[in-house]
Amino acid sequence: MSSATLCMLPLADLSARIRQRSLSPVELAEAHLARIEQFDDELHCYLTVTAERARSDARRAEEEIARGAWRGPLHGIPIALKDLFDTAGLRTTAGSRVLRERVPTRDAAVVERLAAAGAVLLGKLTLHEFAMGSPRLDDFFPPARNPWDLNRIPGGSSSGSAVALATGLCAGSLGSDTGGSIRHPAAHCAIVGLKPTYGLVSRRGATVLSWTLDHVGPMARTVEDAAIILQAIAGYDPADPASARAAIPDYRAALHGAISGVRIGVPRAYVEATPGLEPEVLAAFDAALEVLRQRGAEVRDVTLPMAEHAEAILLTILLSEAIAYHAPWLRARRHEYGQGFSVRLLPGLFFTAADYVQAQRGRRLLCRGMEELMTEVDLIATPTMPRTAPTFAEEAAASPIPRSPFTRLFNITGQPSISVPGGLGRHGLPVGLMLSGRAFDEPTVLRVAASYERATEWHCRVPPLLT
């Protein structure tokens, strides 16, 4: 098997080969390091490559597995991390010149859990500055490029994670999601991105954007791979004030059940009224719904409660909390922020305490309405993004910068939400299907997403760069 084919295999397949000892973790790490060297000068998805660390991790994994000490499906698997997760002794920049020399002394909680699972660390990945900035070609750290078209953005803020997965430069990754930052790049790069329920995965050691909206979750090439990563990182952490004492089921075991009778709500009027919705995206979404019907799901139209207020609620909360976090640096080092981040952050200076309180009141009403809706349906389906990936020039010229109205709803409510490859749209660019469920009901979200994935081949498509 060629190294190119090896690096594009699903994580679950690689894991099985490693456990059977037909694949060496050292061989797998070297294949990924060679691929990074081959492609990353074009893609810019790595900020730091930890080659010697990866080789050391891989040797340790190989020795442990040889003596029968297999730790689980991530043992010996090459992963890479969005560069806002603290890594002890390794630079963690959050994609900003402000933190360009920062070296943490302790790993983030999720990094500790991946290490305990035996994962091999390839390096730290590019992101939009502080998980919110808009990518610009003259940024201090060059932005990652979409492998489906290098002139287009890959989505963000977990941009490097999506690009690395789409091109085989890692086998699994983590992202953070405050308004869609896992699911946006998943849709634009044709990978899987899961935002778990708020509190299911610890955020201790992840650079803050918004304390009450930030989520941490897996990014992968398949739904099964995402379930494997979630299994390793989910669980209570007393060091994260938002961490939930929730039972952790076997997420992988949940993937293979039938979806007959699962009730899927479609906010049809809301989707079709979205500004900038591309006809090709709507067509792909309708085709995806038909696949779910054929698999036995009950698909019905629903009305989303207070959805028209979601943008105002989210932006008021997000920017108010971000301003509070960045206040010391804004006073002392404002000139070091990039323009793409500054233009998005600084409007938060004009929100008052009253604005923030009212936004939180609106959030509670929206959450209550969503809880009532979720007694009538099991999942809500929408496109992930209303449009395919814009060019860097289009993104820079847009004012305000367009974002998805669909993803942010589920940051406000904290519900689990997954994006899976759902077709090709304008210019042959990827389109995402998003499925969102009840709090802590990741098994249903994953089961339906996996059923859709088995019935389609969109997750098997590779970017033109690789053909």
BELBELZI-V132646 format. One record per residue. N is the residue number from 1. PHI is phi as a letter, one per 20 degrees, with the letter a starting at -180 (999 if undefined). PSI is psi in whole degrees, -180 to 180 (NA if undefined). Layout:
N_PHI_PSI + N_PHI_PSI
This chain:
1_999_133 + 2_f_157 + 3_f_-31 + 4_f_-44 + 5_f_-42 + 6_g_-45 + 7_f_-17 + 8_e_0 + 9_f_151 + 10_f_151 + 11_g_-42 + 12_f_-39 + 13_f_-45 + 14_f_-42 + 15_f_-44 + 16_f_-40 + 17_f_-39 + 18_f_-44 + 19_f_-35 + 20_f_-7 + 21_m_29 + 22_e_-4 + 23_c_133 + 24_e_132 + 25_g_-33 + 26_f_-46 + 27_g_-42 + 28_f_-42 + 29_f_-43 + 30_f_-38 + 31_f_-41 + 32_f_-40 + 33_f_-39 + 34_f_-38 + 35_f_-38 + 36_g_-46 + 37_f_-34 + 38_f_-41 + 39_d_-21 + 40_f_-20 + 41_f_-28 + 42_e_-36 + 43_e_-30 + 44_l_41 + 45_e_-15 + 46_d_131 + 47_e_-34 + 48_b_127 + 49_d_124 + 50_d_66 + 51_f_-47 + 52_f_-37 + 53_f_-43 + 54_f_-44 + 55_f_-40 + 56_f_-46 + 57_g_-42 + 58_f_-41 + 59_f_-43 + 60_f_-45 + 61_f_-43 + 62_f_-42 + 63_f_-42 + 64_f_-44 + 65_f_-36 + 66_f_-32 + 67_e_13 + 68_n_11 + 69_e_61 + 70_f_127 + 71_e_-17 + 72_p_-175 + 73_f_-11 + 74_e_0 + 75_f_117 + 76_n_5 + 77_e_130 + 78_f_119 + 79_c_164 + 80_c_156 + 81_c_135 + 82_g_135 + 83_e_43 + 84_c_3 + 85_e_123 + 86_g_136 + 87_c_117 + 88_g_126 + 89_n_-3 + 90_d_139 + 91_g_135 + 92_c_109 + 93_d_-16 + 94_l_25 + 95_m_21 + 96_c_145 + 97_f_-26 + 98_g_-35 + 99_d_23 + 100_f_-24 + 101_d_10 + 102_f_128 + 103_c_106 + 104_f_161 + 105_d_-7 + 106_b_145 + 107_f_149 + 108_f_159 + 109_g_-44 + 110_f_-31 + 111_f_-41 + 112_f_-41 + 113_f_-37 + 114_f_-40 + 115_f_-42 + 116_f_-28 + 117_e_-5 + 118_n_15 + 119_f_154 + 120_d_122 + 121_e_115 + 122_e_-30 + 123_q_-169 + 124_d_139 + 125_d_153 + 126_f_148 + 127_b_164 + 128_f_145 + 129_g_128 + 130_l_31 + 131_m_21 + 132_b_-27 + 133_g_157 + 134_e_134 + 135_f_134 + 136_c_143 + 137_f_-18 + 138_d_20 + 139_f_158 + 140_g_-46 + 141_d_121 + 142_g_137 + 143_f_151 + 144_f_152 + 145_d_145 + 146_f_121 + 147_f_-12 + 148_f_-20 + 149_a_110 + 150_f_-13 + 151_e_0 + 152_d_154 + 153_f_151 + 154_e_1 + 155_n_164 + 156_a_177 + 157_e_-12 + 158_e_57 + 159_f_-49 + 160_f_-35 + 161_f_-46 + 162_f_-43 + 163_f_-45 + 164_f_-40 + 165_f_-42 + 166_f_-23 + 167_d_5 + 168_m_26 + 169_e_0 + 170_a_165 + 171_d_-15 + 172_a_159 + 173_b_173 + 174_c_148 + 175_c_174 + 176_c_154 + 177_b_114 + 178_d_-29 + 179_b_5 + 180_q_13 + 181_f_-11 + 182_e_-43 + 183_f_-33 + 184_g_-58 + 185_f_-29 + 186_g_-44 + 187_f_-44 + 188_f_-21 + 189_d_3 + 190_m_48 + 191_c_-175 + 192_d_132 + 193_c_127 + 194_d_121 + 195_e_108 + 196_f_174 + 197_g_141 + 198_g_125 + 199_n_-11 + 200_f_-35 + 201_d_130 + 202_f_142 + 203_d_8 + 204_f_126 + 205_n_6 + 206_d_130 + 207_g_132 + 208_f_139 + 209_d_-52 + 210_b_116 + 211_g_-37 + 212_e_1 + 213_c_-19 + 214_f_136 + 215_c_153 + 216_c_135 + 217_b_172 + 218_e_150 + 219_c_137 + 220_b_179 + 221_e_-18 + 222_c_164 + 223_f_-40 + 224_f_-43 + 225_f_-41 + 226_f_-39 + 227_f_-39 + 228_f_-45 + 229_f_-43 + 230_g_-40 + 231_g_-37 + 232_f_-30 + 233_d_-14 + 234_f_151 + 235_p_159 + 236_f_142 + 237_c_111 + 238_f_-16 + 239_e_-9 + 240_d_112 + 241_g_-24 + 242_e_-3 + 243_f_138 + 244_d_142 + 245_e_73 + 246_d_147 + 247_f_141 + 248_d_105 + 249_f_180 + 250_e_98 + 251_f_-36 + 252_f_-37 + 253_f_-24 + 254_f_-8 + 255_f_-21 + 256_d_3 + 257_f_162 + 258_f_159 + 259_d_14 + 260_g_129 + 261_n_-7 + 262_f_130 + 263_e_118 + 264_d_119 + 265_e_136 + 266_d_114 + 267_f_70 + 268_g_-49 + 269_f_-40 + 270_f_-44 + 271_f_-49 + 272_f_-19 + 273_e_0 + 274_f_125 + 275_g_136 + 276_m_7 + 277_f_123 + 278_e_137 + 279_g_-36 + 280_f_-34 + 281_f_-44 + 282_f_-41 + 283_f_-42 + 284_f_-39 + 285_f_-46 + 286_f_-38 + 287_f_-38 + 288_f_-40 + 289_f_-38 + 290_f_-38 + 291_f_-44 + 292_f_-38 + 293_f_-46 + 294_f_-26 + 295_e_-5 + 296_o_-1 + 297_f_150 + 298_e_113 + 299_d_125 + 300_c_153 + 301_f_143 + 302_c_168 + 303_d_127 + 304_e_129 + 305_f_129 + 306_l_22 + 307_f_-30 + 308_f_-15 + 309_d_-1 + 310_f_-42 + 311_f_-46 + 312_f_-41 + 313_f_-51 + 314_f_-47 + 315_f_-38 + 316_f_-45 + 317_f_-49 + 318_g_-52 + 319_f_-34 + 320_f_-44 + 321_f_-37 + 322_f_-40 + 323_f_-42 + 324_f_-41 + 325_f_-40 + 326_e_-3 + 327_g_-48 + 328_f_-41 + 329_f_-34 + 330_f_-35 + 331_f_-38 + 332_d_-26 + 333_c_31 + 334_g_-33 + 335_f_-15 + 336_e_-11 + 337_f_146 + 338_f_159 + 339_f_-39 + 340_f_-33 + 341_e_-42 + 342_g_-44 + 343_f_-22 + 344_e_-32 + 345_e_-43 + 346_f_-29 + 347_g_-22 + 348_f_-18 + 349_f_-20 + 350_e_-4 + 351_f_143 + 352_d_170 + 353_g_-37 + 354_f_-40 + 355_g_-45 + 356_f_-44 + 357_f_-44 + 358_f_-37 + 359_f_-40 + 360_f_-34 + 361_f_-44 + 362_f_-37 + 363_f_-43 + 364_f_-40 + 365_f_-42 + 366_f_-44 + 367_f_-41 + 368_f_-43 + 369_f_-38 + 370_f_-38 + 371_f_-40 + 372_f_-42 + 373_f_-38 + 374_f_-1 + 375_e_-16 + 376_e_-26 + 377_c_163 + 378_e_-31 + 379_b_158 + 380_d_132 + 381_d_134 + 382_b_166 + 383_f_155 + 384_f_-49 + 385_c_145 + 386_f_-12 + 387_b_160 + 388_f_174 + 389_f_128 + 390_f_166 + 391_f_164 + 392_f_-38 + 393_f_-42 + 394_f_-40 + 395_f_-44 + 396_f_-32 + 397_e_-17 + 398_f_134 + 399_b_113 + 400_f_163 + 401_f_123 + 402_f_136 + 403_c_173 + 404_e_129 + 405_f_-11 + 406_e_-44 + 407_f_-39 + 408_f_-26 + 409_g_-39 + 410_e_-6 + 411_f_-37 + 412_f_-45 + 413_e_-20 + 414_m_11 + 415_f_154 + 416_f_144 + 417_b_129 + 418_c_143 + 419_d_130 + 420_c_154 + 421_g_129 + 422_c_20 + 423_p_-176 + 424_c_141 + 425_d_-139 + 426_g_134 + 427_m_22 + 428_m_25 + 429_e_151 + 430_f_150 + 431_c_142 + 432_d_144 + 433_d_130 + 434_d_132 + 435_c_129 + 436_c_138 + 437_c_-166 + 438_f_156 + 439_g_131 + 440_m_15 + 441_d_47 + 442_g_-36 + 443_g_-42 + 444_f_-43 + 445_g_-47 + 446_f_-39 + 447_f_-45 + 448_f_-40 + 449_f_-41 + 450_f_-37 + 451_f_-45 + 452_f_-43 + 453_f_-42 + 454_f_-27 + 455_e_-6 + 456_c_174 + 457_c_13 + 458_f_-33 + 459_f_-12 + 460_e_-14 + 461_f_143 + 462_d_152 + 463_f_152 + 464_g_-30 + 465_g_-29 + 466_e_-4 + 467_e_NA
